[in-house]
Amino acid sequence: MSTSETEDRDWFGLGVSVSLGGTDVPFAELFRALALDEQHLLLPGGGYFSLDQPEFSQLRRLIEEARALQDKDTAELRISRLQAGLWEELADLAATAEQAESWRNSVSALLELSEVPARDVPAGIQATLRPYQQEGFSWLAFLWEHGLGGILADDMGLGKTLQALALIAYTRETHTREAGQETRPFLVVAPTSVVPNWAAEAHRFAPNLRSEAVMDTLHRSGADPAALAGSNDVVIVSYTLFRLDYEAYAAQEWAGLILDEAQFVKNPVTRASQNARDFPAPFKLAITGTPMENNLMELWSLFAITAPGLFPSSRKFADYYQRPIERESDGERLAQLRRRIRPLITRRTKELVARDLPPKQEQVLELELAPRHRTIYQRHLQRERQKVLGLLADMNKNRFEIFRSLTMLRRLSLDASLVDEKYASVPSSKLDALFEQLEDIVAEGHRALVFSQFTGFLAKAVERLEAAGMEYAYLDGKTRRRAQVIEKFKSGEAPVFLISLKAGGFGLNLAEADYVFLLDPWWNPASENQAVDRAHRIGQQRNVMVYRLVAKDTIEEKVMALKEKKAKLFTAVMDDDAMFSSALTAGDVRGLFE
């Protein structure tokens, strides 16, 4: 085996030669024979050579993988420096492995990631890192030093922001000490609701870092992007502002790009994802507790940003990994994928590293619809079932109409008046059950988060809270003074916090709460887990009670079952060897009506 330099610094020519008793065997002929499952190969001297050897089966599989994943359709066999695991398996088969010097320097780092040396926490970090945070910071520093990007995928609530701040502080102190020069800033991109939290944590944990949160477009604020970059160590912007002012930010020189809540760039065709891939930064880090929510292409999207040479072609990744794993439950291909990504992704779960975290108790409250509500629901169900089942023959063409029907039934499961105001007098079992709980919880001095995907239903809860004279805070996508709203709850002024799942289900530290209510289930388990982890996170001192409210004999029960199914693909890739497809198929939708 050998690697050789190419014009692209990230890609190397991959050479394979086979010798038998001093006689060179033409590799092209050998590989062709292996691909055709032939048992023997005719040698140049006229003799036959048996191919029925395990080494050749392994060689064939690895060469096929290298060819399937290279960035260009070319006769030359190439391998990326980020595909270190593939090289290591090839080299294990070879009697000799000759490496180009630049290949050796970069790939050796990846192969040594299992033994990352511990780094001293920067003096400027005003926090005591837990052991797993220390390891995470050392891993990030190792990637930074070797010009490698990665994904920090720790469970929600385990302090990923602190680990990233430790890395930034480390680069400041190391460069200042060793090079005696100013260092370029990091650009942090986060959801709008998370930007103030990033700024607050930077000030709290790394007060020596010069940080600035940008809350408006450069044009409206009159800010100079060059001055922003020149006077700060950390510049924090929202995904929206990153998209609107992309050219201005891309024109500056940055030390690195950090994407917080990176599930925002999981769809590779969106402008945000394309901008992140194109952004000119020597180091890119994705931070997310859910690197994959629905399918493997979301994982590909994150690696296309942070480690673009690992799986350079989305089409080839889909052919080689996604389809065999998701559709055929190919356990061998799954294990292979996990080996390939392991050096460039770190994930620790709460169960693994935060055993001192107070327990989280979860309970599903199954609620019967009131009789009149049940009658209304059944009438609409019959009509929508007939319509949807007729549309499933062309799922892609009719997707919007199908999901509109599903959404209508989900809203109807909550409150009949969400579908038609003429049903305003019909009681809502969920609101009744919620307020039975809230009255006792607030009276006993506890604090509660209440999540729903439907702002209309949250508005119904607001009416009940105001009628009861109960203080509350409210956050949805239209909320402007987010910091003040959040502080109203954190300070204790409001014991109840109503939150739209989309607007506040991520990035917020609300450990003051010890009760969480999920008013409506969704088939994406990651969204629910993120919401729960606003309270169940580092800093929580009390047991956390989680209640999922589910209307019996409605579409919500079907959604709960589908959610369990979708959780299994994430677990298969990230945590263990369970297998299951996660795509929402026509069969899944049909099952909602059975």
Residue pairs with C-beta under 8 A, 6 or more apart in sequence:
1 14
1 15
1 16
1 87
1 90
1 91
1 93
1 94
1 96
1 97
1 98
2 14
2 15
2 17
2 97
2 98
2 99
3 12
3 13
3 14
3 15
3 79
3 87
3 98
3 99
3 100
3 103
4 12
4 13
4 15
4 100
5 12
5 13
5 100
5 102
6 12
6 13
6 78
9 102
10 80
10 81
10 82
10 308
10 309
11 70
11 71
11 78
11 79
11 80
11 81
11 309
12 78
12 79
12 80
12 81
12 100
12 103
13 76
13 77
13 78
14 66
14 77
14 78
14 79
14 90
15 77
16 27
16 59
16 63
16 77
16 90
17 24
17 27
18 24
18 25
18 27
18 30
19 25
20 43
20 49
23 43
23 44
23 45
25 41
25 43
25 49
26 44
29 41
30 41
30 51
30 56
31 60
31 63
33 40
33 41
33 51
34 51
34 56
34 57
34 59
34 60
35 60
35 64
38 51
39 50
39 51
39 52
40 48
40 49
40 50
40 51
41 48
41 49
41 51
42 48
42 49
43 49
55 93
58 89
58 93
59 90
59 93
62 86
62 89
62 90
62 93
63 77
65 86
65 320
65 336
66 77
66 78
66 79
66 83
66 86
66 90
67 77
68 316
68 319
68 320
69 83
69 311
69 312
69 313
69 316
69 317
69 320
70 77
70 78
70 79
70 80
70 312
70 313
71 78
71 80
71 309
71 312
71 313
72 78
79 86
79 87
80 309
80 310
80 312
81 103
81 106
81 107
81 110
81 309
82 110
82 148
82 307
82 308
82 309
82 310
82 344
83 309
83 310
83 340
84 107
84 110
84 111
84 343
85 110
85 111
85 339
85 340
85 342
85 343
86 340
87 107
88 111
90 97
91 97
99 107
106 146
106 147
106 148
109 142
109 146
109 148
110 146
110 148
110 343
110 344
111 343
113 139
113 142
113 343
116 135
116 138
116 139
116 142
117 138
117 142
118 134
118 135
118 138
119 137
119 138
119 141
119 170
121 129
121 134
121 137
121 166
122 166
122 169
122 170
122 172
122 173
122 206
123 173
124 169
124 172
124 173
124 206
124 207
124 208
124 209
125 162
125 165
125 166
125 169
125 205
125 206
126 204
126 205
126 206
126 207
127 162
127 205
129 137
129 162
129 163
129 166
130 159
130 353
130 354
130 538
131 353
132 154
132 158
132 348
132 352
132 353
132 354
133 158
133 159
133 162
133 163
133 166
136 152
136 154
136 160
136 163
136 346
136 348
137 163
137 166
137 167
137 170
139 150
139 346
140 150
140 152
140 163
140 164
140 166
140 167
140 285
141 167
141 170
143 149
143 150
143 283
143 285
143 344
144 167
144 170
144 171
144 256
144 283
147 282
147 283
148 307
148 344
149 283
149 284
149 285
149 286
149 305
149 306
149 307
149 344
150 285
150 286
150 306
150 307
150 344
150 345
150 346
151 262
151 285
151 286
151 287
151 288
151 291
151 302
151 303
151 306
151 344
151 345
151 346
152 160
152 163
152 164
152 285
152 286
152 287
152 288
152 346
153 288
153 289
153 290
153 291
153 345
153 346
153 347
153 574
154 160
154 163
154 289
154 346
154 347
154 348
154 349
155 289
155 347
155 348
155 349
155 350
155 533
156 289
156 290
156 506
156 529
156 530
156 533
156 537
157 289
157 350
157 533
157 536
157 537
157 538
157 540
158 348
158 350
158 353
158 354
158 537
158 538
159 538
160 260
160 287
160 289
161 197
161 198
161 201
161 260
161 287
162 201
162 205
164 188
164 258
164 260
164 285
164 287
165 201
165 202
165 205
165 206
165 209
166 206
167 285
168 186
168 206
168 209
168 233
168 234
169 206
169 208
169 209
171 183
171 186
171 255
171 256
172 183
172 208
172 209
172 233
175 181
175 183
176 183
183 233
183 255
184 229
184 253
184 254
184 255
185 229
185 232
185 233
185 234
185 235
185 254
185 255
186 233
186 234
186 235
186 254
186 255
186 256
186 257
186 258
187 235
187 237
187 249
187 254
187 256
187 257
187 258
187 279
187 281
188 198
188 234
188 235
188 236
188 237
188 258
188 260
189 236
189 237
189 238
189 239
189 242
189 257
189 258
189 259
189 260
189 276
190 198
190 236
190 237
190 238
190 239
190 259
190 260
190 261
190 507
191 238
191 239
191 260
191 261
191 264
191 506
191 507
192 238
192 239
192 240
192 482
193 475
193 482
193 503
193 504
193 507
193 508
194 260
194 261
194 506
194 507
194 508
195 213
195 214
195 215
195 236
195 237
195 238
196 213
196 482
196 483
197 507
197 508
197 509
198 213
198 236
198 260
199 211
199 212
199 213
199 236
202 209
202 211
202 234
202 236
203 211
209 233
209 234
210 231
210 232
210 233
210 234
211 232
211 233
211 234
211 235
211 236
212 228
212 231
212 232
212 234
212 235
212 236
213 236
213 237
214 221
214 223
214 228
214 235
214 236
214 237
214 238
214 241
215 221
216 241
217 241
217 244
217 245
218 224
218 225
218 245
218 248
219 245
225 245
225 248
225 249
225 251
225 252
226 252
228 235
228 252
229 235
229 252
229 253
229 254
237 245
237 249
239 264
239 265
239 272
242 249
242 272
242 275
243 271
243 272
243 275
246 275
246 279
249 279
250 275
250 278
250 279
250 280
254 280
254 281
255 281
255 282
255 283
256 281
256 282
256 283
256 284
256 285
257 276
257 279
257 281
257 283
257 284
257 285
258 284
258 285
258 287
259 265
259 276
259 284
259 285
259 286
259 287
259 288
259 305
260 287
260 288
260 507
261 287
261 288
261 506
261 507
262 286
262 287
262 288
262 291
262 302
262 305
263 288
263 290
263 291
263 293
263 298
263 506
263 526
264 272
265 272
265 273
265 276
265 286
265 301
265 302
265 305
266 273
266 291
266 292
266 293
266 298
266 301
266 302
267 273
267 298
267 301
268 274
268 297
268 300
268 301
268 304
268 314
273 301
273 304
273 305
276 284
276 305
277 304
277 305
277 308
284 305
284 306
285 306
286 302
286 305
286 306
288 302
289 526
289 529
289 530
289 533
290 526
290 529
290 530
290 570
291 298
291 299
291 302
291 345
291 347
291 574
292 298
292 299
292 569
292 570
292 573
292 574
293 524
293 526
293 527
293 570
294 524
294 566
294 582
294 583
294 584
295 322
295 326
295 569
295 582
295 583
296 317
296 318
296 321
296 322
296 325
296 326
296 337
296 569
296 573
297 314
297 317
297 318
297 322
299 341
299 573
300 311
300 314
300 317
300 318
300 322
303 310
303 311
303 341
303 344
304 311
304 312
304 314
306 344
307 344
310 340
310 341
310 344
311 317
311 321
311 340
320 333
321 333
321 336
321 337
324 330
324 333
325 333
325 334
325 337
325 572
325 573
325 579
326 569
326 581
326 582
326 583
327 581
329 579
329 580
329 581
331 577
331 579
334 572
334 573
334 577
334 579
335 577
337 573
338 573
347 574
347 575
349 575
350 357
350 536
354 538
357 536
357 537
357 538
357 540
358 540
358 541
358 542
358 543
358 544
359 543
359 544
360 532
360 536
360 543
360 544
360 546
361 543
361 544
361 545
361 546
362 532
362 546
362 547
362 548
363 545
363 546
363 547
363 548
364 547
364 548
364 550
364 560
365 433
365 547
365 548
365 549
365 550
366 550
366 551
366 552
367 429
367 430
367 433
367 549
367 550
367 551
367 552
368 374
368 429
368 551
368 552
369 377
369 413
369 429
369 551
369 552
369 553
369 554
370 426
370 427
370 428
370 429
372 416
372 426
373 416
373 426
373 427
373 428
373 429
376 412
376 416
376 423
376 426
377 409
377 412
377 413
377 416
377 554
380 408
380 409
380 412
380 419
381 409
381 555
381 593
384 405
384 408
384 409
385 593
387 401
387 405
388 402
388 405
388 406
388 589
388 593
389 590
389 593
391 398
391 401
391 402
392 398
392 402
392 586
392 589
392 590
395 402
395 585
395 586
395 589
402 589
406 555
406 589
406 592
408 419
409 554
409 555
410 454
410 520
410 555
410 556
410 559
411 418
411 419
411 454
411 456
411 457
412 418
412 419
412 554
413 520
413 551
413 554
413 555
413 556
414 428
414 430
414 452
414 454
414 457
414 519
414 520
414 551
415 426
415 428
415 430
415 431
415 457
415 460
416 423
416 426
416 428
417 423
417 424
417 426
417 428
417 460
418 454
418 456
418 457
418 460
428 460
429 551
430 519
430 549
430 551
431 460
431 461
431 464
433 549
434 450
434 461
434 517
434 519
434 549
435 464
435 468
437 448
437 515
437 517
437 547
438 448
438 450
438 470
438 496
439 468
441 447
441 448
441 495
441 515
442 448
442 470
442 495
442 496
446 495
446 514
446 515
447 489
447 492
447 495
447 496
447 497
447 512
447 513
447 514
447 515
448 495
448 496
448 497
448 513
448 515
448 516
448 517
449 497
449 499
449 510
449 513
449 515
449 516
449 517
449 531
449 534
449 535
450 458
450 461
450 496
450 497
450 498
450 499
450 517
450 519
451 499
451 500
451 501
451 504
451 505
451 516
451 517
451 518
451 519
451 531
452 458
452 461
452 498
452 500
452 501
452 518
452 519
452 520
453 500
453 501
453 502
453 520
453 522
454 520
455 476
455 477
455 500
457 519
457 520
458 474
458 476
458 498
458 499
458 500
461 498
461 519
462 472
462 474
462 498
465 472
465 496
465 498
470 495
470 496
471 493
471 494
471 495
471 496
472 494
472 495
472 496
472 497
472 498
473 485
473 486
473 488
473 489
473 493
473 494
473 496
473 497
473 498
474 485
474 497
474 498
474 499
475 482
475 485
475 486
475 497
475 498
475 499
475 500
475 503
475 504
476 499
476 500
476 503
476 504
477 500
477 502
477 503
479 485
479 503
486 508
486 510
488 494
489 497
489 510
489 512
489 513
490 510
490 512
492 512
497 510
497 513
499 505
499 531
499 534
501 522
501 527
501 528
501 531
504 531
504 534
505 527
505 530
505 531
505 534
506 530
508 534
509 534
509 537
509 539
510 534
510 535
511 535
511 537
511 538
511 539
511 540
511 541
512 535
513 534
513 535
513 544
514 535
514 540
514 542
514 543
514 544
514 545
515 535
515 544
515 545
515 546
515 547
516 531
516 532
516 534
516 535
516 536
516 544
516 545
516 546
516 547
517 547
517 549
518 528
518 531
518 532
518 546
518 547
518 548
518 549
519 549
520 549
520 556
521 528
521 548
521 550
521 556
521 559
521 560
521 563
522 528
522 559
522 563
523 559
523 562
523 563
523 566
523 584
524 563
524 566
525 563
525 564
525 566
525 567
525 570
526 570
528 548
528 563
532 544
532 546
535 544
536 544
536 546
548 560
550 556
550 557
550 560
551 557
555 592
558 591
558 592
558 593
558 594
559 592
561 591
562 584
562 588
562 591
562 592
565 580
565 582
565 588
566 582
566 584
568 578
568 579
568 580
568 582
569 580
569 581
569 582
570 582
571 578
572 578
572 579
572 580
